[in-house]
Amino acid sequence: MQNVFAGAFVDRIGEKRKDPDWMEKAIQAPDSLFMPVWGDRCLVSGDKPECRLLKRNSVDGLFDPEDAIFLGLFRDRPAFAIALEREETPPFADLGQFQDLRFIGTELPADEANLAAHARALVLWHASHIYCSRCGSKARSHDAGNARVCSNPDCGKTLFPRVDPAIIVLVSRGDRCLLGRQASWPEARYSTIAGFVEPGESLEDAVRREVFEETNVHVGDVHYHSSQPWPFPSSLMLGFQAEGLSDDIELNDGELEDARWFTRDELRSEFPKLPFRISIARRLVDHWLNAPDA
């Protein structure tokens, strides 16, 4: 079982990004696939939701070919993301609706969820990196949308999409696990402890630091579980299971409104409400909840 949005469903064929002749033919090919992203939402249709991947003739006039973002080969066909301004009325109303992946991700076919996450992340990255981070000049799309380059000839800095590594961990101690909640979450919702990795820090050290900072609980052994690309907007969630070495909870850094130890029986009740099924947090909880020795 893999996490939502994960999976090697797209052949990224990175060498083609630097081949302008191949890329021009792919953009103009009638059977190439185009995923429109309206603001931060993807086009979805059907009672059993599916992404609407459009052919070339359906997107004529909606984008500049130089701004198309090459995602790779999807189902053996070139696939591109195109950005649509959120301020405009969304097109393709006869084909479907633009949906938020946070709510629709678990209902999409796994390969389409993966492609949509890829498209969304790159579209938002381009929108937030209009200018060069070194000299402030405008940057333009480069390498078929998989990089940007500064337009200032005296600078020429190449910008690449960045992924922010974040740890997320299910800490357990005997027959209890540690969950916390933020004040902004829905009432009674609790989840696993998470936080961004800091410079010069290993993943295991980040787990121990984040758990202690947020709950005052000391952590011993740390074991990798799985990862999840999290396109909101550009994180990579690195999931772990860890051993708690202490019981007393204190909310050291104020990030959490509450944190508690919960038994399996409590997690199977109506309180607390568990993380959404789209998230790796829920998979970590379910893995512990349904462990063979539970």
C-alpha positions in Angstrom: 0.0 0.0 0.0 1.3 3.4 -0.9 0.3 6.9 0.4 -2.0 9.1 -1.6 -0.2 11.2 -4.2 2.8 8.8 -4.1 3.9 6.4 -6.9 6.1 6.3 -9.9 3.3 6.6 -12.4 5.0 9.3 -14.6 8.1 8.6 -16.6 9.7 12.0 -16.2 12.3 11.5 -19.1 14.3 14.4 -17.8 16.6 14.4 -20.9 13.7 15.5 -23.1 13.3 18.7 -21.1 16.4 20.1 -22.8 15.4 19.0 -26.3 13.4 21.9 -27.8 12.6 20.1 -31.1 11.1 17.1 -29.2 9.3 19.3 -26.8 7.7 21.5 -29.5 6.4 18.4 -31.3 5.0 17.0 -28.1 3.2 20.3 -27.2 1.6 20.4 -30.6 0.8 16.7 -30.9 -3.0 16.1 -31.0 -2.9 13.2 -28.6 -0.7 14.9 -25.9 -2.4 15.3 -22.5 -2.9 18.6 -20.8 -3.9 19.1 -17.1 -5.4 22.5 -16.5 -4.7 23.9 -13.0 -7.1 26.8 -12.1 -5.3 28.7 -9.3 -4.6 25.6 -7.2 -7.4 23.3 -8.3 -7.5 20.5 -10.9 -10.3 19.7 -13.3 -12.3 16.6 -12.1 -15.5 15.0 -13.4 -17.7 11.9 -12.9 -19.7 10.3 -10.1 -16.5 8.2 -9.6 -14.1 11.2 -9.8 -11.4 11.2 -12.4 -9.1 14.0 -13.6 -10.1 15.5 -17.0 -6.9 15.3 -19.1 -7.5 17.4 -22.2 -6.1 17.1 -25.8 -4.3 19.8 -27.6 -7.3 21.2 -29.5 -9.2 21.7 -26.2 -6.7 24.1 -24.8 -5.9 26.2 -27.9 -5.5 29.9 -26.9 -5.5 29.2 -23.1 -1.7 29.2 -22.7 1.6 30.2 -24.2 3.4 27.0 -25.3 6.6 28.4 -23.7 4.8 28.3 -20.3 3.6 24.7 -20.6 5.1 22.5 -17.8 6.2 19.1 -19.0 5.4 16.5 -16.4 6.6 13.4 -18.4 5.0 10.5 -20.1 1.7 9.5 -18.6 0.1 6.4 -19.9 2.7 6.5 -22.7 1.7 10.0 -23.8 3.4 13.4 -23.2 1.6 15.2 -20.3 1.7 18.9 -19.5 0.3 21.2 -16.8 -1.0 24.6 -17.8 -1.8 27.4 -15.4 -5.1 29.3 -15.5 -5.5 32.5 -13.5 -7.8 32.0 -10.5 -9.3 35.5 -11.0 -10.9 34.4 -14.3 -14.1 32.4 -14.6 -13.0 28.8 -14.7 -13.3 27.2 -18.2 -14.5 23.7 -19.1 -17.7 24.0 -17.1 -19.2 21.5 -19.5 -16.5 19.0 -18.7 -16.3 19.1 -14.9 -15.4 21.2 -11.9 -12.1 22.4 -10.5 -11.6 20.6 -7.2 -9.2 21.0 -4.3 -6.9 17.9 -4.1 -7.2 18.0 -0.3 -10.8 16.8 -0.5 -10.7 14.8 -3.8 -7.3 13.1 -3.6 -8.4 9.8 -2.0 -11.2 9.4 -4.6 -9.1 9.7 -7.7 -7.3 6.8 -9.3 -3.9 6.6 -7.8 -2.0 7.5 -11.0 -4.2 10.5 -11.6 -3.8 11.7 -8.0 0.0 11.5 -8.4 -0.1 13.4 -11.7 -2.4 16.1 -10.3 -0.1 16.6 -7.2 2.9 16.9 -9.6 1.0 19.5 -11.8 -0.3 21.5 -8.9 3.1 21.7 -7.1 4.9 23.0 -10.2 2.2 25.5 -11.2 2.3 27.0 -7.7 6.1 27.0 -7.7 6.1 29.1 -10.9 3.5 31.5 -9.5 5.7 32.1 -6.4 9.0 32.5 -8.2 8.3 35.2 -10.8 11.6 37.0 -9.8 15.2 36.0 -9.5 16.1 35.4 -5.8 19.6 36.8 -6.4 19.2 40.0 -8.4 15.4 40.6 -8.4 15.0 40.6 -12.2 12.1 38.7 -13.8 12.7 35.0 -14.3 11.2 32.9 -17.2 10.3 29.3 -17.6 13.2 27.0 -18.5 13.7 23.3 -19.2 10.1 22.8 -20.3 8.8 24.3 -17.0 11.0 22.3 -14.7 13.2 25.3 -13.9 13.3 29.1 -14.2 16.1 31.2 -15.3 16.9 34.9 -14.6 16.3 37.2 -17.6 19.2 39.4 -16.5 22.2 38.4 -18.7 24.6 39.6 -16.1 23.0 37.2 -13.6 21.5 34.2 -15.4 20.8 32.3 -12.2 18.8 29.1 -12.7 16.1 28.4 -10.2 14.9 24.9 -9.4 11.7 23.7 -7.7 12.4 23.1 -4.0 10.8 20.4 -1.8 10.6 21.1 1.9 11.3 17.9 4.0 9.1 17.5 7.0 9.0 14.7 9.5 5.7 13.2 10.8 5.8 10.6 13.6 3.5 8.3 15.5 5.1 8.1 19.0 4.0 5.1 21.1 4.7 3.9 24.6 3.3 0.6 25.6 -0.4 0.5 24.7 -0.7 4.2 24.2 0.2 6.6 21.4 0.8 10.4 21.4 -1.4 12.7 19.4 -1.8 16.5 19.5 -4.1 19.1 18.1 -3.8 22.6 16.8 -6.3 25.2 17.7 -7.3 25.8 14.1 -8.3 22.2 13.5 -11.9 20.9 13.5 -13.3 20.2 17.0 -11.9 17.0 18.6 -9.4 16.4 15.7 -6.0 15.0 16.9 -3.1 13.9 14.8 0.5 12.8 14.8 3.4 15.2 15.6 5.0 16.8 12.6 7.5 19.6 11.7 10.0 20.8 9.2 13.6 19.5 9.1 16.1 22.2 10.0 19.5 22.8 8.3 22.2 20.5 9.4 19.7 18.1 11.0 19.2 14.4 10.3 15.7 13.0 10.0 16.0 11.1 13.3 17.2 14.2 15.1 14.4 16.2 13.7 11.9 13.6 15.0 13.3 13.8 18.5 13.6 17.6 18.5 10.0 18.2 17.2 8.4 15.8 19.6 10.2 17.3 22.6 9.6 20.9 21.5 5.9 20.3 21.0 5.1 17.9 23.9 8.2 17.6 26.2 8.2 13.8 25.5 11.6 12.2 25.0 12.0 9.8 22.1 14.2 6.7 21.8 14.3 4.4 18.8 13.1 6.0 15.5 12.0 3.8 12.5 11.2 4.9 9.0 7.7 4.0 7.8 6.9 5.6 4.4 6.8 9.0 2.7 4.2 11.1 1.0 4.6 14.0 -1.5 2.4 16.7 0.0 1.6 19.3 -2.7 0.2 22.0 -0.3 2.3 23.5 -1.6 5.6 21.6 -1.8 6.5 19.4 1.2 7.7 15.9 1.3 6.3 14.2 4.4 8.7 11.6 5.9 6.8 9.2 8.1 8.3 7.5 11.2 7.3 5.4 14.2 9.1 6.1 17.4 9.4 4.9 21.0 8.4 7.3 23.7 10.7 7.3 26.7 8.7 9.6 29.0 5.1 10.2 29.9 4.7 13.8 31.1 3.4 16.2 28.5 4.1 19.9 28.4 3.3 22.2 25.5 6.8 23.7 25.2 6.6 25.8 22.0 2.9 26.7 21.9 2.3 25.1 18.5 -0.3 22.7 19.9 -3.5 23.5 21.8 -3.4 20.1 23.4 -1.6 16.8 23.4 -2.5 13.5 25.0 -1.7 9.8 25.2 -4.5 7.6 23.7 -5.2 3.9 24.0 -6.3 1.8 21.0 -9.8 1.5 22.5 -10.0 5.3 22.7 -8.9 5.7 19.0 -11.7 3.3 18.0 -14.3 5.4 19.8 -15.9 8.6 18.7 -13.1 10.7 20.5 -10.7 11.7 19.2 -11.5 12.3 15.6 -8.6 10.8 13.6 -6.6 12.5 10.8 -8.1 12.6 7.3 -7.6 9.4 5.3 -5.7 11.4 2.6 -2.8 12.0 4.9 0.2 9.9 5.9 -0.8 10.8 9.5 -3.8 8.6 9.2 -1.8 5.8 7.7 0.7 5.9 10.7 -2.2 5.8 13.2 -3.9 2.9 11.4 -0.6 1.0 11.2 -0.2 1.2 15.0 -3.9 0.7 15.6 -4.1 -2.5 13.6 -0.7 -3.9 14.5 -0.7 -7.8 14.8 0.4 -7.6 18.5 -2.2 -5.0 19.4 
